[in-house]
Amino acid sequence: MVCEEDAWRAAFVIAEQYGPEGVAFAARMAESFEMGGKSEEHAAWVSILTKVETLTTDANFILAN
């Protein structure tokens, strides 16, 4: 399982690169692992997905674009 620190790092990179569209990217990744029967990887991407959502919707968080 991915540690929380690594999940936050991945989420930050995705949010920085894709902005709000990063939520859809992470959702597609989670779905692909779910469809592939990879439950641990699916859980990791769901965690990353929620973090990307937080980063891209939090009014206090500013992404440098």
NUPASE-86446 format. One record per residue: residue number from 1; x negated, y negated, z of N, C-alpha, C, CB in turn. Coordinates in nm, 3 decimals. Glycine has a CB too. Example, Ala and Ser with C-alpha at 12.3 -4.5 7.8 and 13.67 -1.06 7.14 Angstrom:
REM NUPASE-86446
+-----+---------+---------+---------+---------+---------+---------+---------+---------+---------+---------+---------+---------+
|   k |    n_c1 |    n_c2 |    n_c3 |   ca_c1 |   ca_c2 |   ca_c3 |    c_c1 |    c_c2 |    c_c3 |   cb_c1 |   cb_c2 |   cb_c3 |
+-----+---------+---------+---------+---------+---------+---------+---------+---------+---------+---------+---------+---------+
|   1 |  -1.319 |   0.569 |   0.780 |  -1.230 |   0.450 |   0.780 |  -1.320 |   0.330 |   0.780 |  -1.131 |   0.447 |   0.905 |
|   2 |  -1.285 |   0.225 |   0.708 |  -1.367 |   0.106 |   0.714 |  -1.290 |  -0.003 |   0.787 |  -1.408 |   0.060 |   0.572 |
+-----+---------+---------+---------+---------+---------+---------+---------+---------+---------+---------+---------+---------+
This chain:
REM NUPASE-86446
+-----+---------+---------+---------+---------+---------+---------+---------+---------+---------+---------+---------+---------+
|   k |    n_c1 |    n_c2 |    n_c3 |   ca_c1 |   ca_c2 |   ca_c3 |    c_c1 |    c_c2 |    c_c3 |   cb_c1 |   cb_c2 |   cb_c3 |
+-----+---------+---------+---------+---------+---------+---------+---------+---------+---------+---------+---------+---------+
|   1 |  -0.085 |   0.119 |   0.000 |   0.000 |   0.000 |   0.000 |  -0.089 |  -0.124 |   0.000 |   0.096 |   0.000 |   0.122 |
|   2 |  -0.041 |  -0.225 |  -0.068 |  -0.112 |  -0.352 |  -0.076 |  -0.098 |  -0.427 |   0.056 |  -0.059 |  -0.438 |  -0.195 |
|   3 |  -0.209 |  -0.481 |   0.106 |  -0.201 |  -0.558 |   0.230 |  -0.134 |  -0.693 |   0.202 |  -0.342 |  -0.578 |   0.292 |
|   4 |  -0.081 |  -0.754 |   0.305 |  -0.010 |  -0.882 |   0.292 |  -0.098 |  -0.990 |   0.231 |   0.040 |  -0.928 |   0.427 |
|   5 |  -0.222 |  -0.993 |   0.271 |  -0.314 |  -1.095 |   0.218 |  -0.330 |  -1.081 |   0.067 |  -0.451 |  -1.084 |   0.287 |
|   6 |  -0.345 |  -0.958 |   0.019 |  -0.359 |  -0.936 |  -0.124 |  -0.230 |  -0.969 |  -0.198 |  -0.399 |  -0.791 |  -0.152 |
|   7 |  -0.117 |  -0.937 |  -0.138 |   0.013 |  -0.969 |  -0.201 |   0.028 |  -1.121 |  -0.214 |   0.131 |  -0.910 |  -0.118 |
|   8 |  -0.010 |  -1.194 |  -0.109 |  -0.001 |  -1.341 |  -0.116 |  -0.097 |  -1.397 |  -0.221 |  -0.032 |  -1.404 |   0.021 |
|   9 |  -0.217 |  -1.339 |  -0.230 |  -0.312 |  -1.385 |  -0.332 |  -0.257 |  -1.364 |  -0.472 |  -0.447 |  -1.312 |  -0.317 |
|  10 |  -0.202 |  -1.245 |  -0.496 |  -0.144 |  -1.216 |  -0.627 |  -0.028 |  -1.310 |  -0.655 |  -0.097 |  -1.070 |  -0.635 |
|  11 |   0.057 |  -1.332 |  -0.557 |   0.173 |  -1.420 |  -0.574 |   0.128 |  -1.562 |  -0.604 |   0.261 |  -1.418 |  -0.448 |
|  12 |   0.025 |  -1.608 |  -0.537 |  -0.024 |  -1.744 |  -0.561 |  -0.076 |  -1.759 |  -0.703 |  -0.134 |  -1.780 |  -0.461 |
|  13 |  -0.152 |  -1.659 |  -0.751 |  -0.206 |  -1.664 |  -0.887 |  -0.091 |  -1.665 |  -0.988 |  -0.301 |  -1.544 |  -0.914 |
|  14 |   0.008 |  -1.579 |  -0.967 |   0.122 |  -1.573 |  -1.059 |   0.199 |  -1.705 |  -1.057 |   0.215 |  -1.455 |  -1.022 |
|  15 |   0.225 |  -1.758 |  -0.938 |   0.298 |  -1.884 |  -0.927 |   0.221 |  -1.997 |  -0.993 |   0.325 |  -1.918 |  -0.780 |
|  16 |   0.090 |  -1.997 |  -0.975 |   0.008 |  -2.103 |  -1.033 |   0.006 |  -2.094 |  -1.186 |  -0.134 |  -2.094 |  -0.978 |
|  17 |  -0.002 |  -1.972 |  -1.238 |  -0.010 |  -1.954 |  -1.383 |   0.123 |  -1.968 |  -1.454 |  -0.069 |  -1.820 |  -1.414 |
|  18 |   0.230 |  -1.916 |  -1.391 |   0.359 |  -1.910 |  -1.458 |   0.465 |  -2.005 |  -1.401 |   0.411 |  -1.771 |  -1.450 |
|  19 |   0.439 |  -2.062 |  -1.285 |   0.540 |  -2.146 |  -1.221 |   0.665 |  -2.065 |  -1.191 |   0.575 |  -2.266 |  -1.310 |
|  20 |   0.783 |  -2.125 |  -1.202 |   0.908 |  -2.053 |  -1.172 |   0.930 |  -1.929 |  -1.259 |   1.025 |  -2.147 |  -1.189 |
|  21 |   0.872 |  -1.927 |  -1.378 |   0.884 |  -1.809 |  -1.464 |   0.809 |  -1.687 |  -1.407 |   0.832 |  -1.841 |  -1.603 |
|  22 |   0.725 |  -1.712 |  -1.310 |   0.653 |  -1.603 |  -1.244 |   0.745 |  -1.508 |  -1.169 |   0.551 |  -1.659 |  -1.149 |
|  23 |   0.860 |  -1.559 |  -1.128 |   0.959 |  -1.473 |  -1.060 |   1.005 |  -1.365 |  -1.155 |   1.081 |  -1.557 |  -1.009 |
|  24 |   1.038 |  -1.402 |  -1.278 |   1.083 |  -1.305 |  -1.377 |   0.971 |  -1.206 |  -1.411 |   1.131 |  -1.376 |  -1.505 |
|  25 |   0.847 |  -1.257 |  -1.420 |   0.733 |  -1.170 |  -1.448 |   0.718 |  -1.064 |  -1.338 |   0.603 |  -1.253 |  -1.460 |
|  26 |   0.720 |  -1.107 |  -1.213 |   0.706 |  -1.014 |  -1.102 |   0.823 |  -0.915 |  -1.097 |   0.696 |  -1.090 |  -0.969 |
|  27 |   0.942 |  -0.963 |  -1.130 |   1.059 |  -0.874 |  -1.132 |   1.043 |  -0.767 |  -1.239 |   1.189 |  -0.956 |  -1.157 |
|  28 |   0.992 |  -0.805 |  -1.356 |   0.969 |  -0.706 |  -1.462 |   0.864 |  -0.604 |  -1.420 |   0.925 |  -0.774 |  -1.592 |
|  29 |   0.761 |  -0.650 |  -1.353 |   0.658 |  -0.557 |  -1.305 |   0.717 |  -0.459 |  -1.204 |   0.540 |  -0.634 |  -1.241 |
|  30 |   0.794 |  -0.511 |  -1.109 |   0.857 |  -0.425 |  -1.009 |   0.948 |  -0.323 |  -1.076 |   0.937 |  -0.509 |  -0.907 |
|  31 |   1.027 |  -0.369 |  -1.171 |   1.119 |  -0.279 |  -1.241 |   1.044 |  -0.171 |  -1.319 |   1.209 |  -0.359 |  -1.336 |
|  32 |   0.934 |  -0.208 |  -1.381 |   0.859 |  -0.109 |  -1.460 |   0.804 |   0.002 |  -1.371 |   0.746 |  -0.177 |  -1.536 |
|  33 |   0.757 |  -0.034 |  -1.252 |   0.706 |   0.068 |  -1.162 |   0.819 |   0.152 |  -1.103 |   0.626 |   0.004 |  -1.050 |
|  34 |   0.934 |   0.090 |  -1.081 |   1.050 |   0.167 |  -1.033 |   1.092 |   0.268 |  -1.139 |   1.168 |   0.072 |  -0.999 |
|  35 |   1.098 |   0.224 |  -1.263 |   1.137 |   0.314 |  -1.372 |   1.035 |   0.426 |  -1.390 |   1.152 |   0.236 |  -1.503 |
|  36 |   0.910 |   0.398 |  -1.361 |   0.804 |   0.497 |  -1.374 |   0.793 |   0.589 |  -1.253 |   0.675 |   0.429 |  -1.396 |
|  37 |   0.879 |   0.568 |  -1.155 |   0.876 |   0.654 |  -1.037 |   0.761 |   0.627 |  -0.943 |   0.872 |   0.796 |  -1.079 |
|  38 |   0.702 |   0.511 |  -0.952 |   0.588 |   0.474 |  -0.867 |   0.639 |   0.391 |  -0.750 |   0.478 |   0.395 |  -0.948 |
|  39 |   0.685 |   0.457 |  -0.644 |   0.753 |   0.387 |  -0.535 |   0.661 |   0.293 |  -0.457 |   0.814 |   0.487 |  -0.440 |
|  40 |   0.538 |   0.332 |  -0.436 |   0.446 |   0.246 |  -0.361 |   0.414 |   0.119 |  -0.440 |   0.316 |   0.322 |  -0.327 |
|  41 |   0.389 |   0.135 |  -0.569 |   0.361 |   0.020 |  -0.653 |   0.484 |  -0.068 |  -0.666 |   0.312 |   0.066 |  -0.792 |
|  42 |   0.601 |  -0.006 |  -0.678 |   0.726 |  -0.082 |  -0.684 |   0.742 |  -0.168 |  -0.559 |   0.847 |   0.013 |  -0.700 |
|  43 |   0.719 |  -0.109 |  -0.442 |   0.731 |  -0.182 |  -0.316 |   0.632 |  -0.299 |  -0.312 |   0.707 |  -0.088 |  -0.196 |
|  44 |   0.511 |  -0.277 |  -0.363 |   0.412 |  -0.385 |  -0.365 |   0.460 |  -0.500 |  -0.452 |   0.276 |  -0.333 |  -0.416 |
|  45 |   0.516 |  -0.469 |  -0.569 |   0.563 |  -0.575 |  -0.659 |   0.688 |  -0.644 |  -0.608 |   0.589 |  -0.518 |  -0.796 |
|  46 |   0.772 |  -0.573 |  -0.535 |   0.887 |  -0.639 |  -0.472 |   0.836 |  -0.740 |  -0.369 |   0.982 |  -0.534 |  -0.405 |
|  47 |   0.734 |  -0.701 |  -0.294 |   0.674 |  -0.793 |  -0.198 |   0.615 |  -0.915 |  -0.268 |   0.566 |  -0.721 |  -0.116 |
|  48 |   0.544 |  -0.892 |  -0.376 |   0.486 |  -1.003 |  -0.453 |   0.597 |  -1.090 |  -0.509 |   0.396 |  -0.949 |  -0.567 |
|  49 |   0.702 |  -1.028 |  -0.559 |   0.816 |  -1.102 |  -0.614 |   0.875 |  -1.198 |  -0.511 |   0.924 |  -1.005 |  -0.661 |
|  50 |   0.898 |  -1.152 |  -0.390 |   0.957 |  -1.239 |  -0.288 |   0.862 |  -1.353 |  -0.252 |   0.991 |  -1.158 |  -0.162 |
|  51 |   0.734 |  -1.326 |  -0.256 |   0.637 |  -1.430 |  -0.226 |   0.630 |  -1.534 |  -0.339 |   0.498 |  -1.368 |  -0.203 |
|  52 |   0.637 |  -1.488 |  -0.464 |   0.639 |  -1.581 |  -0.577 |   0.764 |  -1.669 |  -0.567 |   0.637 |  -1.505 |  -0.712 |
|  53 |   0.878 |  -1.609 |  -0.532 |   1.000 |  -1.687 |  -0.514 |   0.981 |  -1.794 |  -0.408 |   1.118 |  -1.596 |  -0.476 |
|  54 |   0.920 |  -1.757 |  -0.297 |   0.895 |  -1.852 |  -0.190 |   0.804 |  -1.965 |  -0.237 |   0.832 |  -1.781 |  -0.069 |
|  55 |   0.697 |  -1.929 |  -0.305 |   0.601 |  -2.029 |  -0.350 |   0.659 |  -2.124 |  -0.454 |   0.479 |  -1.962 |  -0.406 |
|  56 |   0.746 |  -2.075 |  -0.538 |   0.796 |  -2.160 |  -0.646 |   0.923 |  -2.235 |  -0.609 |   0.823 |  -2.076 |  -0.768 |
|  57 |   0.983 |  -2.204 |  -0.495 |   1.105 |  -2.275 |  -0.455 |   1.086 |  -2.357 |  -0.329 |   1.217 |  -2.177 |  -0.435 |
|  58 |   0.978 |  -2.339 |  -0.256 |   0.954 |  -2.412 |  -0.132 |   0.922 |  -2.557 |  -0.164 |   0.839 |  -2.347 |  -0.051 |
|  59 |   1.003 |  -2.648 |  -0.113 |   0.986 |  -2.791 |  -0.141 |   0.853 |  -2.844 |  -0.087 |   1.100 |  -2.871 |  -0.080 |
|  60 |   0.797 |  -2.778 |   0.012 |   0.670 |  -2.823 |   0.070 |   0.549 |  -2.772 |  -0.004 |   0.662 |  -2.780 |   0.213 |
|  61 |   0.569 |  -2.682 |  -0.099 |   0.457 |  -2.623 |  -0.172 |   0.443 |  -2.694 |  -0.306 |   0.478 |  -2.470 |  -0.193 |
|  62 |   0.323 |  -2.741 |  -0.333 |   0.297 |  -2.813 |  -0.458 |   0.198 |  -2.733 |  -0.540 |   0.245 |  -2.956 |  -0.431 |
|  63 |   0.237 |  -2.696 |  -0.660 |   0.147 |  -2.626 |  -0.750 |   0.074 |  -2.729 |  -0.837 |   0.224 |  -2.524 |  -0.838 |
|  64 |  -0.054 |  -2.712 |  -0.848 |  -0.132 |  -2.801 |  -0.935 |  -0.123 |  -2.748 |  -1.077 |  -0.282 |  -2.811 |  -0.887 |
|  65 |  -0.055 |  -2.819 |  -1.161 |  -0.041 |  -2.779 |  -1.303 |  -0.125 |  -2.865 |  -1.391 |   0.105 |  -2.786 |  -1.348 |
+-----+---------+---------+---------+---------+---------+---------+---------+---------+---------+---------+---------+---------+
